[in-house]
Amino acid sequence: ELARRIDIRCFKNDPSIKSSLAFLRKTPWARKKVEELFLG
């Protein structure tokens, strides 16, 4: 679902929660997109 809405490779290739959270912690622009999706 996230991969469809936000074009971020980790959601398509390795969509586990743990790896996605690690990616989002290190990647501010990606975290911002996800936050906007959930909060906006």
C-alpha positions, 0 to 999 in steps of 0.5 A: 500500500505504501509503495503505491502511494509513495514511490520509495524503493524500500517499501517495494523491495523489502517492505518489512516494518523494521527495515522501513523504520530504519530507512525513515529514521535516516531519510528525512524527506521520506519520513516527511512524505509518510507523515504527510500521508498519515497525518494529512 
